[in-house]
Amino acid sequence: MKTLRHKKTGELKRLNDKAAEKLVRQKHLGWEYCSKTLWKSQKPEPAKEEITTSETSNLSDKKIRKQRREEKRIRHEQNG
Protein backbone atom coordinates (compact mmCIF):
# COMPACT_ATOMS: atom_id res chain seq x y z
CA MET A 1 0.00 0.00 0.00
CA LYS A 2 1.18 3.48 -0.88
CA THR A 3 -0.10 6.88 0.16
CA LEU A 4 -0.60 9.50 -2.53
CA ARG A 5 -1.37 13.21 -2.38
CA HIS A 6 -2.74 15.35 -5.20
CA LYS A 7 -0.43 18.34 -5.72
CA LYS A 8 -3.20 20.89 -6.39
CA THR A 9 -6.12 19.72 -4.23
CA GLY A 10 -4.21 18.03 -1.40
CA GLU A 11 -6.51 14.98 -1.58
CA LEU A 12 -5.02 11.86 0.03
CA LYS A 13 -5.45 8.28 -1.23
CA ARG A 14 -4.23 4.87 -0.09
CA LEU A 15 -3.71 2.52 -3.04
CA ASN A 16 -1.98 -0.75 -3.77
CA ASP A 17 1.56 -0.47 -5.13
CA LYS A 18 0.75 -0.98 -8.82
CA ALA A 19 -2.16 1.48 -8.95
CA ALA A 20 -0.13 4.07 -7.06
CA GLU A 21 2.80 3.70 -9.43
CA LYS A 22 0.52 4.22 -12.45
CA LEU A 23 -0.86 7.47 -11.05
CA VAL A 24 2.55 8.85 -10.05
CA ARG A 25 4.12 8.02 -13.44
CA GLN A 26 1.44 10.05 -15.23
CA LYS A 27 2.81 13.46 -14.30
CA HIS A 28 -0.10 15.37 -15.87
CA LEU A 29 -2.50 13.90 -13.28
CA GLY A 30 -0.61 15.60 -10.44
CA TRP A 31 -0.20 12.77 -7.90
CA GLU A 32 2.89 12.31 -5.71
CA TYR A 33 3.93 9.94 -2.94
CA CYS A 34 3.61 11.18 0.64
CA SER A 35 4.07 9.70 4.10
CA LYS A 36 1.53 7.43 5.71
CA THR A 37 1.62 9.56 8.87
CA LEU A 38 0.11 12.43 6.89
CA TRP A 39 -2.79 10.17 5.88
CA LYS A 40 -3.19 8.88 9.46
CA SER A 41 -3.33 12.40 10.88
CA GLN A 42 -6.15 13.41 8.53
CA LYS A 43 -8.40 10.37 8.64
CA PRO A 44 -11.41 10.70 10.95
CA GLU A 45 -11.37 8.89 14.29
CA PRO A 46 -14.14 6.28 14.61
CA ALA A 47 -16.71 7.07 17.27
CA LYS A 48 -16.37 4.72 20.22
CA GLU A 49 -19.51 3.56 21.94
CA GLU A 50 -19.20 2.82 25.60
CA ILE A 51 -21.35 0.33 27.44
CA THR A 52 -22.30 1.75 30.79
CA THR A 53 -21.80 -0.31 33.92
CA SER A 54 -25.50 -0.16 34.75
CA GLU A 55 -26.27 -2.03 31.52
CA THR A 56 -23.64 -4.68 32.17
CA SER A 57 -23.89 -5.06 35.92
CA ASN A 58 -26.46 -7.82 35.68
CA LEU A 59 -24.91 -9.57 32.66
CA SER A 60 -22.25 -12.26 32.69
CA ASP A 61 -18.96 -11.80 30.84
CA LYS A 62 -20.11 -14.22 28.16
CA LYS A 63 -23.29 -12.24 27.52
CA ILE A 64 -21.35 -8.96 27.44
CA ARG A 65 -19.00 -10.36 24.78
CA LYS A 66 -21.96 -11.66 22.80
CA GLN A 67 -23.62 -8.23 22.98
CA ARG A 68 -20.45 -6.47 21.78
CA ARG A 69 -20.03 -8.98 18.95
CA GLU A 70 -23.63 -8.39 17.84
CA GLU A 71 -23.17 -4.60 17.93
CA LYS A 72 -19.99 -4.93 15.88
CA ARG A 73 -21.79 -7.13 13.32
CA ILE A 74 -24.59 -4.56 12.99
CA ARG A 75 -22.11 -1.68 12.54
CA HIS A 76 -20.24 -3.70 9.90
CA GLU A 77 -23.44 -4.38 7.94
CA GLN A 78 -24.43 -0.70 8.07
CA ASN A 79 -21.05 0.47 6.77
CA GLY A 80 -21.26 -1.87 3.83
N, C-alpha and C positions, 0 to 999 in steps of 0.2 A: 504494500500500500504506500502511496505517495500523496503528499499534500501539495496542492497547487493553489496559486493566488492569481487572480486576473489583475493585470497591471493597471488598468484604468478604473475598474469598478471596485476592486478590492475583495471581490467574492472569493470565498474559500471552498475547495472541493477536496474530498478524499477519494482517490481512484486507485485501481490496481496498477501495477507497474507498466504494463503495455499501453493501456489507455492514457495514462499520464504522459508517457513518452511521446505518443502521437500528438497530443495537444501542445506539448512544449516545443516539439520540432517544427510545428507550423507557426512560425514567428508572427504571421499576420493576425492570428487569433488572440495574441496578447497574454498567454499563460506562462507562468514561471513557477519553479519549485520554491517552496518555503518550508519553514520548520513546523513540525507537528505541534509543538508547544503553542504556536500562534493559533492553530486550529482549536486546540484544547481550551485556550483561554476565551475563545469567542463562542463556543457551543453552549447552548442553554443547559443549566443544571436541571435534572429531573426532579419533580416535586416528590418529596418523601411523605408518605402517609404514616402517621404514628397510630398505633393501637393503644388506647388508653388502658390503664390498669383496671379500671372499673369494668371494662368489657371483658378482660381476660382473667379477672380474679376468680371467677367460678369455672373456668375452663382448664382442662388438663393440658400439659405440654403438647401432647399428640394432637388435640383438637385445635390448639393455637397454630401449630404448623400446618395443619390441614386448611385452616381458614386463610392463612397467608398464601399458601399455594393456590387456592381458589381465587383469591384477589389478584394474584400475579397472572393467572391464566386469563382472567377477564380483561385485565389491562392489556395483555398481549393481543387478544382478539380485537380489542377496540383500536389498537394502533395499526393493525393490519399486518 
